[in-house]
Each structure stands twice: as C-alpha cells, then as structure tokens.
Amino acid sequence: MRLCDDISQGELAKKLGISKQHLSAIEKWRKAVSLVRAAKFAEVLGYLVDQFVIAAFEDDLREAGIAIHFDLRKVASA
C-alpha cells in the first residue's frame, strides 16, 4: 500500500510513529503487527480498520502454522 500511495519508508514510519528500521522489518515479514497496532495504522493512514486487522490476523495464523482457511469478511458481517 505504501508504494501505491507513493510514500517513502521514512515518511510512512514518521506517520505511524515507528522507526524506519521497524517499518522495513514489517515490510520484509521479519516483524509481525499486532491487531491493535494494525487498527491504529489503518486509522492513521485513512484505510478501513477491517482490512488491516484481518490482514494482521491472517498473518498471525500463518506464522503460527495454523492451517485454518475461512473468509473473515463473511464472519465479520454475520
């Protein structure tokens, strides 16, 4: 999303209140983003909170090796 928005790592890190190094680690999948932080990032950037929280949750499952496949968007709207 950062590249689509044409924002540098430094600019985005500053907006999010994190270091450029931390953002780089997130982008390279070396650091995970908590659900709370994902929601905060979405709000700061003006995106839907649901998008960011769902992506963070899916990352948590994948990182934990839990092979559960479901559509969180359908669950959220139920």
C-alpha positions as a LaTeX table, in Angstrom:
\begin{tabular}{lrrr}
\hline
Residue & $x$ (\AA) & $y$ (\AA) & $z$ (\AA) \\
\hline
Met1 & 0.00 & 0.00 & 0.00 \\
Arg2 & 2.90 & 2.31 & 0.75 \\
Leu3 & 4.21 & 2.03 & $-2.78$ \\
Cys4 & 0.76 & 2.54 & $-4.29$ \\
Asp5 & 0.38 & 5.67 & $-2.18$ \\
Asp6 & 3.85 & 6.80 & $-3.33$ \\
Ile7 & 5.12 & 7.32 & 0.23 \\
Ser8 & 8.72 & 6.72 & 1.27 \\
Gln9 & 9.53 & 4.41 & 4.16 \\
Gly10 & 10.73 & 7.40 & 6.17 \\
Glu11 & 7.51 & 9.35 & 5.61 \\
Leu12 & 5.30 & 6.39 & 6.48 \\
Ala13 & 7.32 & 5.45 & 9.54 \\
Lys14 & 7.00 & 9.02 & 10.81 \\
Lys15 & 3.21 & 8.99 & 10.28 \\
Leu16 & 2.94 & 5.69 & 12.13 \\
Gly17 & 5.21 & 6.74 & 14.97 \\
Ile18 & 7.74 & 3.96 & 14.40 \\
Ser19 & 11.32 & 3.85 & 13.16 \\
Lys20 & 12.18 & 3.34 & 9.52 \\
Gln21 & 14.00 & 0.16 & 10.54 \\
His22 & 10.90 & $-1.19$ & 12.27 \\
Leu23 & 8.78 & $-0.45$ & 9.20 \\
Ser24 & 11.36 & $-2.16$ & 7.00 \\
Ala25 & 11.20 & $-5.26$ & 9.21 \\
Ile26 & 7.39 & $-5.29$ & 8.95 \\
Glu27 & 7.52 & $-4.96$ & 5.17 \\
Lys28 & 10.04 & $-7.82$ & 4.95 \\
Trp29 & 7.87 & $-10.07$ & 7.18 \\
Arg30 & 10.51 & $-10.12$ & 9.94 \\
Lys31 & 8.20 & $-8.37$ & 12.44 \\
Ala32 & 4.53 & $-9.00$ & 12.99 \\
Val33 & 1.93 & $-6.31$ & 13.60 \\
Ser34 & $-0.48$ & $-6.80$ & 16.50 \\
Leu35 & $-4.19$ & $-6.47$ & 15.88 \\
Val36 & $-4.31$ & $-3.29$ & 17.97 \\
Arg37 & $-1.41$ & $-1.75$ & 16.08 \\
Ala38 & $-2.94$ & $-2.79$ & 12.75 \\
Ala39 & $-6.12$ & $-0.90$ & 13.67 \\
Lys40 & $-4.08$ & 2.16 & 14.67 \\
Phe41 & $-2.10$ & 2.07 & 11.41 \\
Ala42 & $-5.33$ & 1.89 & 9.39 \\
Glu43 & $-6.79$ & 4.89 & 11.21 \\
Val44 & $-3.61$ & 6.95 & 10.79 \\
Leu45 & $-3.46$ & 6.16 & 7.08 \\
Gly46 & $-7.17$ & 6.60 & 6.40 \\
Tyr47 & $-7.87$ & 2.99 & 5.42 \\
Leu48 & $-10.61$ & 0.67 & 6.64 \\
Val49 & $-9.67$ & $-0.78$ & 10.02 \\
Asp50 & $-11.22$ & $-4.12$ & 9.00 \\
Gln51 & $-8.71$ & $-4.53$ & 6.14 \\
Phe52 & $-5.67$ & $-4.08$ & 8.35 \\
Val53 & $-6.95$ & $-6.13$ & 11.29 \\
Ile54 & $-7.98$ & $-9.02$ & 9.03 \\
Ala55 & $-4.57$ & $-8.99$ & 7.34 \\
Ala56 & $-2.80$ & $-9.00$ & 10.73 \\
Phe57 & $-4.98$ & $-11.87$ & 11.96 \\
Glu58 & $-4.27$ & $-13.90$ & 8.82 \\
Asp59 & $-0.54$ & $-13.24$ & 9.30 \\
Asp60 & $-0.77$ & $-14.45$ & 12.92 \\
Leu61 & $-2.42$ & $-17.69$ & 11.82 \\
Arg62 & 0.12 & $-18.25$ & 9.04 \\
Glu63 & 3.06 & $-17.54$ & 11.35 \\
Ala64 & 1.68 & $-19.94$ & 13.97 \\
Gly65 & 1.40 & $-22.66$ & 11.33 \\
Ile66 & $-2.35$ & $-22.90$ & 11.80 \\
Ala67 & $-3.90$ & $-24.02$ & 8.55 \\
Ile68 & $-7.38$ & $-22.63$ & 9.03 \\
His69 & $-8.90$ & $-21.14$ & 5.92 \\
Phe70 & $-12.01$ & $-19.02$ & 6.18 \\
Asp71 & $-13.25$ & $-15.69$ & 4.97 \\
Leu72 & $-13.03$ & $-13.27$ & 7.89 \\
Arg73 & $-15.08$ & $-10.76$ & 5.95 \\
Lys74 & $-18.05$ & $-13.16$ & 5.96 \\
Val75 & $-17.54$ & $-13.92$ & 9.65 \\
Ala76 & $-17.38$ & $-10.22$ & 10.49 \\
Ser77 & $-20.62$ & $-9.47$ & 8.69 \\
Ala78 & $-22.51$ & $-12.42$ & 10.24 \\
\hline
\end{tabular}
